[in-house]
Amino acid sequence: MLELNSKIEFQNKRNDILTVGEILIDMISAEYGDNFDGDTYHKFFGGSPSNIAMNVRKLGIQSLVASAVGKDGFGNFLIKKLFEADIDTSFVQQVDYSTSMVVITKSKSTPIPIFYRGADYHLEYTAQLEEALLKSKIVHFSCWPISMEPGRQTIERVIEKARTNQILVGFDPNYHPMIWQKGHDGLEYVKSIISKVDIIKPSEDDAERLFGKDTIENQIENFLYLGAKLVIMTLGKDGAFVSNGKEIIQLDSFASEVVDTTGAGDAFWSGFYTALVKGSTIREALTLGFAVSAYKLKHTGAIVNLPKLEEIKDLYQL
């Protein structure tokens, strides 16, 4: 049981968090709008797990990225960004497919994506990846790598190895049918691995895609019924409901200014993980997750110039 008022005791490892999965280009429109009417787009570093790795490094803990990019200019751009953030790029594989991309409308609500996938799901389980995993306290992944082979097999091996080595497993169930192959088993597969992870953070949209429309309480029960240990159901500007199956709490958002919502969920994960590693209780870490997300919402793009977590605490008087 992950008690909300308790701290998580981590093993003494050299690395704090390993994110496994997509690293890609976010092409974000310069203008607001949901119909892709704008003519100007700007490229940004993207990919949910990789965003988290970049963010936590800025917030003050160690991170590694295991991912796959193409042997092209976009792949080189992404690797360079990791290097500039002082993240070891040894675990980013360069493969014979084009670097993946998401085209997104700049948005103050939910960004609308168009997916162009190439290299990201060709991540292989290697001795190097296992080395990175075993020296990490936390491993995090999303739906992207499990949506296609060989990425799915890689994640299955990561989960198995993490569970046998007491490594905390975080899962972002950002299921979207467009990233899965036709005739896929996406819905059932995502549901099947929920019991194998420790922490899951669905958005309201994620839950609806997986289970259909329902009340927030029932959606949380759906995840708990499938074996989730800690469910963090984020609700945008309305904060979140959190349950470990024993108790349920509601948390408010700190967001007061919204420029662009791209990467807001990743920022939440980043603040939450960083706070856990630095010794906060789960409840305290949830609050700090919202503080980091609120800071990010004031800027365009998933990756912004975050201050250290201690400065975020002071800024939001936590």
C-alpha positions in Angstrom: 0.0 0.0 0.0 1.3 3.4 -1.0 0.3 5.5 2.0 -0.4 9.1 1.1 1.2 10.5 4.2 4.3 8.4 3.9 7.6 8.7 2.1 8.9 6.2 -0.4 12.1 4.6 0.7 14.4 4.2 -2.3 17.5 2.1 -2.7 20.8 3.9 -2.9 21.2 4.2 -6.7 23.4 6.4 -8.9 20.5 7.6 -11.0 17.1 8.8 -9.8 14.8 8.2 -12.8 15.0 6.4 -16.1 12.4 7.3 -18.7 11.8 4.7 -21.4 10.0 5.5 -24.6 9.4 8.2 -27.1 11.6 11.2 -27.8 10.4 13.2 -30.8 9.8 16.6 -32.4 6.8 18.7 -31.3 5.8 21.0 -34.1 3.6 23.6 -32.4 1.6 26.2 -34.3 2.4 29.8 -33.7 -1.3 30.7 -33.6 -4.1 29.4 -31.4 -6.8 27.3 -33.1 -8.1 23.8 -33.3 -8.3 23.4 -37.1 -4.6 23.7 -38.1 -5.3 26.9 -40.1 -2.0 28.5 -39.1 0.9 28.7 -41.5 3.7 28.9 -39.0 5.0 26.1 -36.8 8.0 25.9 -34.5 9.9 22.8 -33.5 10.4 21.9 -29.9 11.9 19.0 -28.0 9.1 16.5 -27.2 8.0 13.1 -26.2 6.4 12.7 -22.8 9.0 10.5 -21.0 11.9 12.5 -22.4 10.2 15.7 -21.3 10.1 14.4 -17.8 13.8 13.5 -17.9 14.6 17.0 -19.0 12.4 18.6 -16.4 13.6 16.6 -13.4 17.2 17.4 -14.3 16.4 21.1 -14.1 14.4 20.6 -10.9 17.5 19.0 -9.2 17.7 15.2 -9.6 19.5 12.8 -12.0 17.8 11.3 -15.0 18.5 9.1 -18.0 16.6 8.6 -21.3 16.3 5.3 -23.2 14.7 6.0 -26.5 15.2 5.7 -30.3 15.6 8.5 -32.9 16.5 8.5 -36.6 19.9 9.1 -38.1 18.7 12.5 -39.3 18.8 16.2 -38.4 15.8 16.0 -36.1 17.4 13.0 -34.2 20.7 15.0 -33.9 18.7 18.0 -32.6 17.1 15.9 -29.9 20.3 14.3 -28.8 22.0 17.7 -28.7 19.2 19.0 -26.4 19.7 16.1 -24.0 23.5 16.7 -24.0 23.0 20.4 -23.3 20.8 19.4 -20.3 23.7 17.4 -18.9 21.9 14.1 -19.6 23.9 11.1 -20.7 22.9 10.3 -24.3 24.4 6.8 -24.3 21.1 5.1 -24.0 19.5 6.9 -27.0 19.6 4.5 -30.0 19.9 5.9 -33.5 18.0 3.6 -35.9 17.3 3.4 -39.7 13.9 5.1 -39.5 13.0 8.8 -39.5 12.7 10.6 -36.2 9.1 10.7 -35.0 7.1 13.9 -34.9 3.8 15.3 -33.5 2.2 18.3 -35.0 0.2 20.2 -32.4 -2.1 23.2 -32.3 -1.1 25.8 -29.7 -3.8 25.5 -27.1 -5.1 26.8 -23.7 -7.2 23.6 -23.2 -6.3 20.2 -24.7 -3.8 20.3 -27.6 -4.9 18.5 -30.8 -2.2 16.2 -32.1 -1.4 14.7 -35.5 1.1 11.8 -35.1 4.0 10.9 -37.5 5.8 7.8 -36.2 9.0 6.4 -37.3 12.0 5.7 -35.0 10.4 5.9 -31.6 8.9 2.4 -31.3 12.0 0.7 -32.6 13.6 0.8 -29.2 15.4 -2.5 -28.4 16.1 -4.0 -25.0 19.9 -4.1 -24.8 22.5 -4.7 -22.1 23.0 -0.9 -22.0 19.3 -0.3 -21.4 19.3 -2.9 -18.6 22.4 -1.2 -17.1 20.6 2.1 -17.0 17.5 0.5 -15.4 19.3 -1.3 -12.7 21.1 1.8 -11.5 17.8 3.8 -11.3 15.3 4.3 -8.5 12.3 4.9 -10.7 11.4 3.9 -14.2 8.7 5.7 -16.2 6.9 4.9 -19.5 3.8 5.9 -21.5 1.5 4.2 -24.0 3.7 5.1 -27.0 6.3 2.3 -26.7 3.7 -0.4 -25.9 1.6 0.4 -29.0 3.9 -1.3 -31.5 6.6 -4.0 -31.7 9.4 -4.2 -30.8 8.8 -1.4 -28.3 6.2 -3.4 -26.5 8.5 -6.3 -25.9 11.1 -3.9 -24.6 8.7 -2.4 -22.1 7.6 -5.8 -20.9 11.2 -6.8 -20.2 11.7 -3.4 -18.4 8.7 -3.9 -16.2 9.7 -7.5 -15.3 13.3 -6.5 -14.4 12.1 -3.4 -12.4 9.6 -5.5 -10.4 12.3 -8.1 -9.4 14.7 -5.3 -8.4 12.4 -3.1 -6.3 12.4 -0.2 -8.8 9.3 2.0 -8.6 7.3 1.9 -11.9 5.3 4.9 -13.1 2.9 4.6 -16.1 1.2 7.4 -18.1 -1.8 5.7 -19.7 -2.1 8.3 -22.5 -3.9 5.9 -24.8 -4.9 7.3 -28.1 -6.2 5.0 -30.9 -4.2 7.0 -33.6 -0.8 5.7 -32.3 -1.8 2.1 -32.5 -1.8 -0.1 -35.6 -5.2 -1.0 -37.2 -6.8 -4.0 -35.6 -4.9 -3.4 -32.4 -5.6 -4.7 -28.9 -4.7 -1.3 -27.4 -7.5 -1.0 -24.9 -7.2 -4.5 -23.5 -3.4 -4.4 -23.5 -3.3 -1.1 -21.5 -5.8 -2.5 -19.0 -3.7 -5.7 -18.7 -0.5 -4.0 -17.5 -2.1 -1.7 -14.9 -1.6 -4.2 -12.2 2.1 -4.4 -13.0 2.9 -0.8 -12.3 3.0 1.2 -9.0 1.8 4.7 -10.0 -0.6 5.6 -12.8 -1.7 9.1 -13.8 -4.6 9.2 -16.2 -6.2 12.4 -17.4 -9.9 12.6 -17.6 -9.6 12.1 -21.4 -7.3 9.1 -20.9 -9.9 7.5 -18.6 -12.8 8.2 -21.0 -10.8 6.6 -23.9 -10.2 3.5 -21.9 -13.5 3.0 -20.1 -16.0 5.4 -21.7 -17.8 8.3 -20.0 -18.4 8.0 -16.3 -18.1 9.8 -13.0 -14.6 10.6 -11.7 -15.2 8.3 -8.7 -16.2 5.4 -11.0 -13.2 6.0 -13.3 -10.8 5.8 -10.3 -12.6 2.6 -9.2 -12.0 1.2 -12.7 -8.3 1.6 -12.4 -8.2 0.3 -8.8 -10.3 -2.8 -9.8 -7.6 -3.6 -12.5 -5.0 -3.6 -9.8 -3.7 0.0 -9.7 -1.8 0.8 -6.5 -1.9 4.6 -6.7 -4.3 6.5 -9.1 -3.7 10.2 -9.8 -6.7 11.3 -11.9 -5.8 14.8 -13.3 -8.6 17.1 -14.2 -6.9 20.1 -15.9 -7.7 23.4 -14.2 -9.9 21.5 -11.6 -6.9 19.7 -10.0 -7.0 16.0 -9.4 -8.5 13.2 -7.4 -6.0 10.7 -5.9 -6.6 7.2 -4.4 -4.6 4.3 -3.2 -7.7 2.1 -2.8 -7.9 2.9 0.9 -8.5 6.7 0.9 -9.3 9.3 -1.8 -8.3 13.0 -1.7 -9.0 16.0 -3.9 -6.2 18.5 -4.8 -6.5 21.9 -6.4 -4.5 23.2 -9.3 -2.2 26.2 -8.8 -2.6 27.4 -12.4 -3.5 31.1 -12.7 -2.1 31.8 -16.1 -2.3 29.5 -19.2 -0.3 30.2 -22.3 0.1 26.7 -23.6 -1.0 23.4 -22.1 1.6 21.2 -24.1 3.5 19.2 -21.6 1.5 20.3 -18.5 1.0 16.6 -17.5 4.7 15.9 -17.9 5.5 18.9 -15.7 3.2 17.4 -13.0 5.0 14.1 -13.2 8.4 15.9 -13.0 7.6 17.8 -9.9 6.0 14.7 -8.3 8.9 12.4 -9.0 11.5 15.0 -7.9 9.7 15.7 -4.6 9.5 11.9 -3.9 13.2 11.5 -4.5 14.0 14.5 -2.4 12.1 12.9 0.6 8.6 14.4 0.4 5.6 12.3 1.3 3.3 11.3 -1.5 0.8 13.9 -0.5 3.4 16.6 -0.5 4.8 15.4 -3.8 1.4 15.7 -5.4 1.2 19.3 -4.3 4.6 20.1 -5.7 3.6 18.4 -9.0 0.8 20.9 -9.4 3.2 23.8 -8.6 5.6 22.7 -11.3 2.8 22.2 -13.8 1.4 25.7 -13.0 4.9 27.2 -13.7 5.1 25.4 -17.0 1.6 26.6 -18.1 2.9 30.1 -18.4 5.2 29.2 -21.3 5.0 27.7 -24.8 6.3 24.2 -25.4 6.7 21.1 -23.2 10.2 22.1 -22.0 10.7 25.4 -20.3 13.5 26.8 -18.2 12.3 25.4 -14.8 14.0 26.6 -11.6 15.1 24.2 -8.9 12.3 22.5 -6.9 13.2 24.5 -3.8 12.6 27.8 -5.8 9.2 26.4 -6.9 8.4 25.8 -3.3 9.3 29.4 -2.3 7.4 30.8 -5.4 4.2 29.0 -4.4 4.8 29.3 -0.6 4.8 25.6 0.0 
